[in-house]
């Protein structure tokens, strides 16, 4: 199989955490503290001397207003999460709910913590195409938030309101099939657990889906989920009394259909590309659980939702994980390598530490079309770049220079399939991962506290949350006849 050939380069689990990226609430508290006004609330005041938030006071003539300038940005880039019942703590549905947080909003977008979009154009990386559902803000939009806040968050005239773009799509629609774990597991203690659940998709002939959403049952403990296709159906015999069976962090032998980590949105393949589920097969949820350290937590409802295609597509979609190597032949040397032999090791206290890997695509792999790409590390990771390199070309596919394990996603190229980037047998995939294993990294501090530690330790490659990874995630398409 094409995927097996690609994965033979090196593959392992995918993950994230569930506490969320630096939130508006955190930015709000920071803004309040910096004001020094003695306020005890989490929400800063929007009042600015000489300005007014549409209550009749003086507002600069050229000041941005909610209706004309801010509401369209909030609708397009914020309301997918900051909505009633959404994953974010505040609802930005109208002027009254948003204006009190004007200062915090300005600080959050200026710091880059909001909206949570990791892909960037940098000095040494311009991806070959733009990405779908890009919620990142332009410098001009960021400046509007600051100007709006500084002017006292004026509402403006509702009669002159700009047209609102649709919010980001954060739910799969339609959903044809829901496969939910038939089990209840309790996670406690301090050690990570990897459990698998075998589910019957009810497919008596080969079928293809073009939409998938993975929904964690308890995001306090679900670190990540991998979805595999068990074509033999043997996984049905492995389940214990609670419906689960232990499995490794890297998953099972079988085709990877999809993955979830915090920040992941529903997966949609390009037009005429479908993920195949073969007749008689089982779908296996491989769940990495990370205990909170605060007592037992239960998961009884992690599920996967599918949208089936009516006909066989021309192209078959697959997911490929490439990276996580400790092979000296694939690792590039760095200053920390003992005796000059490359090894994957992030020393305690290291800042700006780089691990670089190069993988050759096997010669027998047919030409692949790459429709999406993602980066994955754990707590210590701070930035990652992925490049395709071959005879006469060196293309940067993705750069996430402000990587956060709390907000991960697959970035899908915004173009027809025939314009998607190509990968060729014999060419290379280059991964560069940057790490901060010091107490200056708040995620390291958090991870150490969970383990009762007060100082960094050496970090090595591994599946556990306190280990590290350097992993590229790719959505690829091959002719469905292969």
C-alpha positions as CSV (number, residue, x, y, z in Angstrom):
1,X,0.0,0.0,0.0
2,X,1.1,3.5,-0.7
3,X,0.5,4.6,2.9
4,X,2.5,1.7,4.3
5,X,5.4,2.7,2.1
6,X,5.3,6.3,3.3
7,X,4.9,5.3,7.0
8,X,7.8,2.9,6.8
9,X,10.0,6.0,7.0
10,X,8.9,6.4,10.7
11,X,5.6,7.1,12.4
12,X,4.2,7.5,15.8
13,X,1.3,8.9,17.8
14,X,-0.2,12.3,17.6
15,X,-1.2,14.4,20.5
16,X,-2.1,17.7,22.3
17,X,-3.5,18.9,25.5
18,X,-6.9,20.2,26.5
19,X,-6.5,23.3,28.5
20,X,-6.7,25.7,25.6
21,X,-4.2,28.3,24.2
22,X,-3.6,31.6,26.1
23,X,-7.2,32.7,26.5
24,X,-9.0,36.0,26.3
25,X,-9.5,35.5,30.1
26,X,-5.7,35.3,30.6
27,X,-5.1,38.3,28.4
28,X,-7.9,40.1,30.2
29,X,-6.3,39.5,33.6
30,X,-3.0,40.7,32.3
31,X,-4.5,43.8,30.9
32,X,-6.2,44.6,34.2
33,X,-3.1,44.1,36.1
34,X,-1.1,46.3,33.8
35,X,-3.7,49.1,34.2
36,X,-3.0,49.2,38.0
37,X,-6.5,50.5,38.6
38,X,-7.2,48.3,41.6
39,X,-10.1,46.5,39.8
40,X,-10.8,43.1,41.2
41,X,-12.7,41.8,38.1
42,X,-11.2,39.7,35.3
43,X,-12.7,42.0,32.7
44,X,-11.0,45.4,32.1
45,X,-12.8,48.6,31.6
46,X,-13.2,49.9,28.1
47,X,-13.3,53.5,29.2
48,X,-10.6,55.8,27.7
49,X,-10.1,59.4,28.6
50,X,-11.6,61.7,26.0
51,X,-13.5,58.8,24.3
52,X,-16.8,57.0,24.9
53,X,-18.2,53.6,24.1
54,X,-21.2,55.0,22.2
55,X,-22.9,56.5,25.3
56,X,-22.8,60.0,23.9
57,X,-19.3,61.1,24.7
58,X,-16.5,62.2,22.5
59,X,-15.2,59.7,20.0
60,X,-12.5,60.4,17.3
61,X,-14.1,60.8,13.9
62,X,-11.8,58.2,12.3
63,X,-12.2,55.6,15.2
64,X,-13.2,52.1,14.2
65,X,-16.6,51.1,15.4
66,X,-18.2,47.7,16.2
67,X,-20.8,47.7,13.5
68,X,-18.6,48.9,10.7
69,X,-15.2,47.4,11.5
70,X,-14.9,45.0,14.4
71,X,-18.0,42.8,14.1
72,X,-17.1,41.4,10.6
73,X,-13.6,40.3,11.9
74,X,-15.1,38.8,15.1
75,X,-17.7,36.9,13.0
76,X,-15.1,35.4,10.6
77,X,-12.2,34.7,13.0
78,X,-13.6,34.4,16.5
79,X,-17.2,33.3,16.6
80,X,-16.5,29.7,15.7
81,X,-15.2,29.2,19.2
82,X,-16.6,32.2,21.1
83,X,-20.2,31.3,20.7
84,X,-23.0,29.9,22.8
85,X,-22.0,26.3,23.7
86,X,-18.6,26.8,22.1
87,X,-15.2,25.7,23.5
88,X,-14.1,29.2,24.4
89,X,-15.1,30.9,27.7
90,X,-16.7,34.1,26.3
91,X,-19.5,34.7,23.8
92,X,-18.9,37.4,21.2
93,X,-22.4,37.5,19.7
94,X,-23.1,41.2,19.8
95,X,-21.7,44.6,20.8
96,X,-22.9,44.3,24.4
97,X,-21.1,41.0,25.0
98,X,-17.9,42.0,23.2
99,X,-17.2,45.7,24.1
100,X,-16.3,45.0,27.8
101,X,-13.4,42.9,26.6
102,X,-12.0,45.4,24.1
103,X,-8.7,45.8,25.8
104,X,-8.2,42.1,26.3
105,X,-9.1,41.4,22.7
106,X,-6.5,44.0,21.5
107,X,-3.9,42.4,23.7
108,X,-4.7,38.9,22.6
109,X,-4.5,39.6,18.9
110,X,-1.4,41.7,19.2
111,X,0.4,38.8,21.1
112,X,-0.7,36.4,18.5
113,X,-2.4,34.1,21.0
114,X,-5.7,34.7,19.4
115,X,-7.1,33.6,17.0
116,X,-5.4,30.3,17.4
117,X,-3.9,29.8,13.9
118,X,-0.4,28.5,13.8
119,X,0.5,28.6,10.1
120,X,2.6,31.6,9.1
121,X,4.4,33.2,6.3
122,X,8.0,33.8,7.5
123,X,11.3,35.1,6.1
124,X,12.3,31.6,5.0
125,X,8.8,30.0,4.4
126,X,6.1,30.9,1.9
127,X,3.9,27.8,1.5
128,X,3.0,27.0,-2.1
129,X,-0.7,27.8,-1.6
130,X,-2.9,29.5,0.9
131,X,-4.9,27.5,3.5
132,X,-8.7,27.0,3.7
133,X,-10.6,28.4,6.7
134,X,-7.7,30.8,7.5
135,X,-8.8,32.7,10.6
136,X,-5.5,34.6,11.1
137,X,-5.6,38.4,11.2
138,X,-3.7,40.8,8.9
139,X,-1.6,43.6,10.5
140,X,-4.4,46.0,9.5
141,X,-7.0,44.0,11.3
142,X,-4.9,43.8,14.4
143,X,-4.4,47.5,14.4
144,X,-8.2,48.0,14.2
145,X,-8.7,46.1,17.4
146,X,-6.1,48.3,19.1
147,X,-7.6,51.5,17.7
148,X,-11.1,50.4,18.7
149,X,-10.0,49.7,22.3
150,X,-8.1,53.0,22.6
151,X,-11.1,54.9,21.4
152,X,-13.3,53.4,24.1
153,X,-14.9,50.6,22.0
154,X,-17.5,52.8,20.2
155,X,-20.6,50.9,18.8
156,X,-21.2,53.1,15.8
157,X,-24.4,53.3,13.8
158,X,-26.3,50.0,13.4
159,X,-27.8,51.4,10.2
160,X,-24.3,51.5,8.6
161,X,-23.3,48.0,9.8
162,X,-21.1,46.0,7.4
163,X,-22.2,42.7,6.1
164,X,-21.0,39.8,8.4
165,X,-19.1,36.9,6.8
166,X,-20.1,33.4,7.9
167,X,-18.4,32.1,11.0
168,X,-15.8,29.3,10.8
169,X,-17.4,25.8,10.4
170,X,-16.5,23.9,13.5
171,X,-19.0,21.1,13.2
172,X,-19.3,18.3,10.6
173,X,-22.5,18.7,8.6
174,X,-24.1,16.5,7.4
175,X,-23.3,13.4,9.6
176,X,-24.4,10.0,8.3
177,X,-22.9,7.7,10.8
178,X,-21.8,8.1,14.5
179,X,-19.4,5.5,15.9
180,X,-19.1,5.8,19.7
181,X,-17.1,3.8,22.2
182,X,-19.2,1.1,23.9
183,X,-17.3,1.4,27.1
184,X,-16.7,3.5,30.2
185,X,-13.1,4.0,31.3
186,X,-11.8,5.7,34.5
187,X,-8.4,7.5,34.3
188,X,-6.6,8.3,37.5
189,X,-3.1,8.6,38.9
190,X,-0.2,10.2,37.1
191,X,0.6,7.7,34.3
192,X,-0.6,8.1,30.7
193,X,-2.7,5.3,29.3
194,X,-3.2,4.2,25.6
195,X,-6.5,2.3,25.1
196,X,-8.2,1.2,21.9
197,X,-11.9,0.6,21.1
198,X,-13.1,-1.5,18.2
199,X,-16.2,-0.2,16.5
200,X,-18.4,-1.7,13.7
201,X,-19.1,0.8,10.9
202,X,-21.7,-1.6,9.4
203,X,-20.0,-1.7,5.9
204,X,-20.8,-4.8,3.8
205,X,-19.2,-3.3,0.7
206,X,-16.3,-0.8,0.2
207,X,-17.4,2.7,1.0
208,X,-15.8,6.1,1.0
209,X,-16.2,9.1,3.3
210,X,-15.2,12.7,2.6
211,X,-15.9,14.2,6.1
212,X,-14.9,13.1,9.6
213,X,-15.1,14.7,13.0
214,X,-13.6,13.1,16.1
215,X,-15.3,14.2,19.4
216,X,-13.5,13.5,22.7
217,X,-15.8,12.3,25.4
218,X,-13.9,14.0,28.2
219,X,-11.4,16.7,27.0
220,X,-9.9,16.9,30.5
221,X,-8.2,13.6,29.9
222,X,-8.3,12.8,26.2
223,X,-4.8,13.9,25.0
224,X,-5.3,12.7,21.4
225,X,-7.2,10.2,19.3
226,X,-6.1,8.3,16.3
227,X,-8.6,6.5,14.0
228,X,-7.4,3.4,12.2
229,X,-9.0,1.0,9.8
230,X,-8.8,-2.7,10.9
231,X,-9.4,-4.5,7.6
232,X,-9.2,-7.9,9.2
233,X,-11.8,-7.2,11.9
234,X,-9.6,-9.0,14.4
235,X,-9.7,-6.1,16.8
236,X,-13.3,-7.1,17.8
237,X,-11.8,-10.1,19.7
238,X,-9.3,-8.0,21.7
239,X,-11.7,-5.9,23.7
240,X,-11.9,-6.6,27.5
241,X,-14.9,-6.4,29.8
242,X,-15.0,-2.5,29.5
243,X,-14.9,-2.6,25.7
244,X,-11.2,-1.5,25.5
245,X,-7.8,-3.1,25.1
246,X,-4.3,-1.7,25.7
247,X,-2.5,-0.5,22.7
248,X,0.7,1.4,21.9
249,X,0.8,5.2,21.4
250,X,1.7,4.6,17.8
251,X,-1.5,2.8,17.1
252,X,-2.1,-0.4,15.2
253,X,-1.2,-2.1,11.9
254,X,-3.6,-0.6,9.5
255,X,-4.6,2.5,7.5
256,X,-4.7,5.7,9.5
257,X,-8.1,7.4,8.7
258,X,-7.8,10.5,10.9
259,X,-6.6,12.1,14.1
260,X,-7.8,14.5,16.7
261,X,-5.9,16.8,19.1
262,X,-7.1,20.0,20.8
263,X,-7.8,22.6,18.1
264,X,-8.6,20.1,15.4
265,X,-11.6,21.0,13.2
266,X,-13.7,18.6,11.1
267,X,-11.7,17.0,8.3
268,X,-13.0,17.5,4.7
269,X,-11.2,16.0,1.8
270,X,-10.9,17.8,-1.5
271,X,-13.5,17.3,-4.2
272,X,-13.5,13.7,-5.6
273,X,-11.2,12.4,-2.8
274,X,-12.5,9.9,-0.3
275,X,-11.2,7.8,2.6
276,X,-11.9,4.1,2.0
277,X,-13.5,1.8,4.5
278,X,-13.4,-1.7,3.2
279,X,-16.2,-4.3,3.5
280,X,-16.2,-6.2,6.8
281,X,-13.6,-4.0,8.4
282,X,-13.6,-2.4,11.9
283,X,-12.8,1.2,12.9
284,X,-10.5,1.4,15.9
285,X,-10.3,4.5,18.1
286,X,-6.8,4.7,19.6
287,X,-7.1,7.1,22.6
288,X,-4.2,8.6,24.5
289,X,-5.4,9.5,28.0
290,X,-3.5,11.9,30.2
291,X,-4.6,12.0,33.8
292,X,-5.2,15.4,35.4
293,X,-3.5,14.5,38.7
294,X,-6.5,15.8,40.5
295,X,-8.5,12.6,40.9
296,X,-10.4,10.1,38.7
297,X,-12.1,11.2,35.4
298,X,-14.4,9.1,33.3
299,X,-14.7,8.9,29.5
300,X,-17.7,7.0,28.1
301,X,-18.5,8.9,24.9
302,X,-15.5,9.5,22.7
303,X,-16.9,9.1,19.1
304,X,-16.2,9.6,15.4
305,X,-18.7,11.0,13.0
306,X,-18.6,10.2,9.2
307,X,-20.2,11.7,6.1
308,X,-20.3,9.1,3.4
309,X,-19.9,9.6,-0.3
310,X,-22.6,8.3,-2.7
311,X,-20.1,7.0,-5.3
312,X,-16.5,5.8,-5.5
313,X,-14.2,8.8,-6.0
314,X,-11.4,9.1,-8.5
315,X,-8.9,9.6,-5.7
316,X,-8.4,7.8,-2.5
317,X,-7.3,9.9,0.5
318,X,-4.9,8.6,3.2
319,X,-3.2,10.1,6.2
320,X,0.5,9.8,6.7
321,X,2.6,10.5,9.8
322,X,6.3,11.1,9.1
323,X,9.0,11.9,11.7
324,X,9.8,11.0,15.3
325,X,13.2,9.5,14.3
326,X,16.1,8.6,16.6
327,X,18.0,7.1,13.7
328,X,21.4,8.8,13.3
329,X,21.1,8.4,9.6
330,X,17.9,10.5,9.5
331,X,18.9,13.0,12.3
332,X,21.0,16.0,11.4
333,X,23.8,16.8,13.9
334,X,23.5,19.6,16.4
335,X,25.7,21.2,19.1
336,X,24.4,19.0,21.8
337,X,25.2,15.6,20.2
338,X,27.6,13.6,22.3
339,X,30.7,12.3,20.4
340,X,29.4,13.8,17.2
341,X,26.7,11.1,16.7
342,X,23.3,12.7,16.2
343,X,20.7,11.7,18.9
344,X,17.3,13.1,19.8
345,X,17.8,14.7,23.2
346,X,16.6,18.0,24.5
347,X,18.8,18.9,27.5
348,X,17.3,20.2,30.7
349,X,17.2,24.0,30.6
350,X,17.9,24.2,26.9
351,X,16.3,27.1,25.0
352,X,16.1,27.4,21.2
353,X,17.2,23.8,20.9
354,X,16.8,22.4,17.4
355,X,16.2,18.8,16.2
356,X,16.3,18.3,12.4
357,X,15.4,15.2,10.4
358,X,15.4,14.2,6.8
359,X,13.4,11.3,5.4
360,X,13.7,9.9,1.8
361,X,10.4,9.0,0.2
362,X,10.8,5.5,-1.1
363,X,11.4,5.2,-4.9
364,X,8.5,2.9,-5.4
365,X,6.0,5.4,-4.0
366,X,3.9,6.8,-6.9
367,X,3.5,10.5,-7.4
368,X,1.4,11.8,-4.5
369,X,-0.8,14.9,-4.3
370,X,-0.6,16.5,-0.8
371,X,-3.8,18.2,0.2
372,X,-3.1,19.0,3.8
373,X,-0.2,19.3,6.3
374,X,0.2,19.7,10.0
375,X,2.9,19.8,12.7
376,X,3.0,18.0,16.0
377,X,5.1,18.2,19.1
378,X,4.3,18.1,22.9
379,X,4.8,20.5,25.8
380,X,8.4,21.5,25.0
381,X,7.9,22.3,21.4
382,X,7.8,26.0,20.3
383,X,8.2,26.0,16.5
384,X,8.2,23.6,13.5
385,X,8.9,23.8,9.8
386,X,8.2,21.2,7.1
387,X,9.9,21.2,3.7
388,X,9.9,19.0,0.5
389,X,13.3,18.8,-1.1
390,X,14.3,17.3,-4.4
391,X,16.2,17.8,-7.6
392,X,16.0,21.6,-8.2
393,X,13.5,22.5,-5.6
394,X,13.3,23.2,-1.9
395,X,9.6,24.0,-1.0
396,X,8.4,25.0,2.4
397,X,5.1,23.4,3.0
398,X,4.3,24.7,6.5
399,X,5.8,26.9,9.2
400,X,4.3,27.1,12.7
401,X,6.8,29.3,14.5
402,X,4.6,29.9,17.5
403,X,3.5,26.3,17.9
404,X,1.1,25.4,20.8
405,X,0.3,21.8,21.6
406,X,-3.0,23.1,22.9
407,X,-4.2,24.3,19.4
408,X,-3.3,21.8,16.7
409,X,-5.0,21.3,13.3
410,X,-4.5,20.0,9.8
411,X,-4.0,22.8,7.4
412,X,-5.7,22.1,4.1
413,X,-4.5,23.9,0.9
414,X,-7.0,26.1,-0.7
415,X,-6.9,25.0,-4.3
416,X,-8.3,22.3,-6.6
417,X,-6.7,18.9,-6.3
418,X,-4.8,19.2,-9.6
419,X,-3.0,22.3,-8.3
420,X,-2.0,20.7,-5.0
421,X,1.7,20.2,-4.2
422,X,3.3,16.9,-5.4
423,X,5.6,14.5,-3.6
424,X,7.9,12.3,-5.6
425,X,9.6,9.0,-4.8
426,X,13.3,9.5,-4.1
427,X,12.8,13.1,-2.8
428,X,13.1,14.2,0.8
429,X,10.9,15.4,3.6
430,X,12.7,17.8,6.0
431,X,11.5,18.5,9.5
432,X,12.9,21.2,11.8
433,X,11.6,21.3,15.4
434,X,12.5,23.9,18.0
435,X,12.2,23.4,21.7
436,X,12.3,25.3,25.0
437,X,13.0,23.0,27.9
438,X,13.4,25.8,30.5
439,X,11.3,27.3,33.2
440,X,10.7,30.2,30.8
441,X,8.3,27.9,29.0
442,X,5.0,27.9,30.9
443,X,4.0,24.6,29.4
444,X,7.2,23.0,30.8
445,X,6.4,24.5,34.2
446,X,2.8,23.0,34.0
447,X,4.1,19.6,32.9
448,X,6.7,19.4,35.8
449,X,4.1,20.4,38.3
450,X,1.8,17.5,37.2
451,X,4.7,15.2,38.0
452,X,5.7,16.9,41.3
453,X,9.0,18.2,39.8
454,X,10.4,21.7,40.2
455,X,13.2,21.7,37.6
456,X,13.5,20.6,34.0
457,X,14.8,17.2,33.1
458,X,16.3,15.9,29.9
459,X,13.6,15.1,27.4
460,X,13.8,12.2,24.8
461,X,11.7,10.9,22.0
462,X,8.6,9.0,23.1
463,X,4.8,8.7,23.2
464,X,4.2,9.9,26.7
465,X,3.1,13.5,27.3
466,X,6.4,14.3,29.0
467,X,8.4,12.9,26.1
468,X,8.7,14.8,22.9
469,X,8.0,14.4,19.2
470,X,8.9,16.0,15.9
471,X,6.1,14.8,13.6
472,X,4.7,15.9,10.2
473,X,1.1,15.0,9.4
474,X,0.0,14.8,5.8
475,X,-3.2,14.3,3.9
476,X,-2.4,12.6,0.6
477,X,-4.3,11.5,-2.4
478,X,-3.6,8.6,-4.8
479,X,-5.7,7.2,-7.6
480,X,-8.4,5.0,-6.1
481,X,-7.5,2.1,-8.4
482,X,-4.2,1.6,-6.6
